């Protein structure tokens, strides 16, 4: 009878360690969720890096991109052009 009780307690102890102990299923699930969130963040950052890399290549290759950037971002105009600002 004592042997059966010891075996049952041993099985319960092992099951507890598998599910809730260090390196158990609960910790594994939490790490999986953290890993998935990090992968999503990495994909967002990778896409952003690719956009920046494309913009750098465009800036190195042509003056049209530099001109577009100067007009849109800096509000610059060409010599001889007339600038109209509409205020509502």
TINU-425022 format. One record per residue: residue in one letter; chain; x, y, z of N, C-alpha, C in turn. Coordinates in steps of 0.1 Angstrom, whole numbers. Atoms other than C-alpha are relative to their C-alpha. Example, Ala and Ser with C-alpha at 12.3 -4.5 7.8 and 13.67 -1.06 7.14 Angstrom:
% TINU-425022
ATOM|A|A|9|-12|0|123|-45|78|9|12|0
ATOM|S|A|-9|-11|0|137|-11|71|-8|11|8
***
This chain:
% TINU-425022
ATOM|X|A|8|-12|0|0|0|0|9|13|0
ATOM|X|A|-9|-12|-1|28|24|9|7|2|-14
ATOM|X|A|-6|-1|13|45|16|-25|-9|7|-10
ATOM|X|A|9|-6|9|14|25|-44|-2|15|3
ATOM|X|A|2|-14|-3|10|58|-25|13|8|-4
ATOM|X|A|-12|-7|5|47|67|-32|0|1|-15
ATOM|X|A|0|-1|15|43|59|-69|-10|11|-4
ATOM|X|A|10|-10|3|11|80|-70|6|14|2
ATOM|X|A|-6|-13|-3|29|109|-53|11|4|-10
ATOM|X|A|-10|-2|9|58|105|-76|-5|5|-14
ATOM|X|A|6|-3|13|36|106|-107|-6|14|1
ATOM|X|A|5|-13|-1|18|137|-94|11|10|0
ATOM|X|A|-11|-9|0|51|154|-87|6|2|-14
ATOM|X|A|-5|-1|13|63|146|-122|-9|8|-9
ATOM|X|A|10|-8|8|31|159|-138|0|15|3
ATOM|X|A|-1|-14|-4|33|191|-118|12|7|-6
ATOM|X|A|-12|-6|6|68|197|-130|-1|1|-15
ATOM|X|A|1|-1|14|59|190|-166|-9|12|-4
ATOM|X|A|9|-11|4|30|215|-166|4|13|6
ATOM|X|A|-3|-12|-6|41|241|-141|14|3|5
ATOM|X|A|-13|-2|-4|77|236|-133|9|8|-9
ATOM|X|A|-10|-8|8|108|254|-147|2|-8|-13
ATOM|X|A|-1|7|13|109|246|-184|-13|-8|-4
ATOM|X|A|13|8|3|73|232|-183|-8|6|-11
ATOM|X|A|8|-4|10|45|236|-206|-5|14|1
ATOM|X|A|5|-14|-1|32|269|-192|11|10|-4
ATOM|X|A|-11|-9|3|66|285|-195|2|-1|-16
ATOM|X|A|-2|1|14|69|271|-230|-11|8|-8
ATOM|X|A|11|-8|6|35|286|-240|3|15|0
ATOM|X|A|-3|-15|-1|45|320|-227|12|4|-9
ATOM|X|A|-11|-4|9|78|319|-246|-4|-1|-15
ATOM|X|A|5|0|14|60|309|-278|-8|13|-4
ATOM|X|A|7|-12|3|37|339|-275|10|12|-1
ATOM|X|A|-10|-11|0|67|362|-268|7|-1|-13
ATOM|X|A|-7|2|12|85|347|-298|-8|5|-12
ATOM|X|A|9|-4|11|55|353|-321|-1|15|-1
ATOM|X|A|0|-15|0|52|390|-310|13|6|-5
ATOM|X|A|-13|-5|5|89|395|-316|2|-2|-15
ATOM|X|A|0|3|15|86|379|-351|-8|11|-7
ATOM|X|A|8|-11|6|58|404|-359|7|13|0
ATOM|X|A|-8|-12|-1|79|433|-347|11|0|-10
ATOM|X|A|-11|1|9|108|421|-367|-4|2|-15
ATOM|X|A|5|-1|14|87|418|-399|-3|15|-3
ATOM|X|A|3|-14|2|75|454|-394|13|8|-2
ATOM|X|A|-12|-8|1|110|467|-389|8|-4|-13
ATOM|X|A|-6|5|13|123|446|-419|-6|8|-11
ATOM|X|A|6|-7|11|97|462|-441|4|15|0
ATOM|X|A|-4|-14|-1|106|497|-428|15|2|-5
ATOM|X|A|-14|-1|4|143|490|-434|1|-1|-16
ATOM|X|A|1|1|15|135|479|-470|-4|13|-7
ATOM|X|A|5|-13|5|116|511|-476|11|11|0
ATOM|X|A|-11|-10|-2|145|532|-463|12|-4|-10
ATOM|X|A|-10|4|10|170|512|-484|-3|3|-14
ATOM|X|A|5|-3|13|149|517|-515|2|15|-2
ATOM|X|A|-1|-15|1|148|555|-508|15|4|-1
ATOM|X|A|-14|-4|1|186|556|-503|5|-3|-14
ATOM|X|A|-5|4|13|192|538|-536|-6|11|-10
ATOM|X|A|6|-10|9|168|563|-553|7|13|1
ATOM|X|A|-7|-12|-2|185|592|-538|14|0|-6
ATOM|X|A|-13|1|6|219|580|-549|0|0|-15
ATOM|X|A|1|2|15|207|573|-585|-5|12|-8
ATOM|X|A|5|-10|9|188|603|-596|-3|13|7
ATOM|X|A|3|-13|-5|182|640|-592|-15|2|1
ATOM|X|A|14|-1|-1|145|636|-597|-5|-3|14
ATOM|X|A|4|4|-13|141|619|-564|4|11|10
ATOM|X|A|-4|-11|-9|161|646|-547|-9|12|-1
ATOM|X|A|9|-12|3|140|673|-564|-14|-3|7
ATOM|X|A|13|3|-6|108|655|-553|0|2|15
ATOM|X|A|-1|-1|-15|120|652|-517|1|15|4
ATOM|X|A|-1|-14|-3|130|689|-517|-13|8|-1
ATOM|X|A|13|-7|2|96|700|-530|-10|-4|11
ATOM|X|A|10|5|-10|75|677|-507|4|3|14
ATOM|X|A|-4|0|-14|95|677|-475|5|14|4
ATOM|X|A|-7|-12|-4|113|710|-475|-8|13|-6
ATOM|X|A|8|-11|5|88|732|-495|8|8|-10
ATOM|X|A|-8|-8|9|114|743|-520|-6|1|-14
ATOM|X|A|5|-2|14|107|756|-555|12|3|-9
ATOM|X|A|-10|-2|10|127|759|-587|1|15|-3
ATOM|X|A|-2|-14|4|142|791|-599|-9|3|-12
ATOM|X|A|9|-4|10|117|810|-620|-14|-5|1
ATOM|X|A|13|5|-3|87|791|-606|-8|10|9
ATOM|X|A|8|-8|-9|58|809|-589|-7|-9|10
ATOM|X|A|6|8|-11|46|796|-556|-13|7|4
ATOM|X|A|13|-5|-5|9|800|-547|-4|-8|12
ATOM|X|A|4|6|-12|-3|793|-512|-15|3|2
ATOM|X|A|14|-2|-2|-40|789|-507|-3|-2|15
ATOM|X|A|4|0|-14|-52|798|-472|-15|-1|1
ATOM|X|A|14|1|-1|-86|786|-462|-5|7|13
***
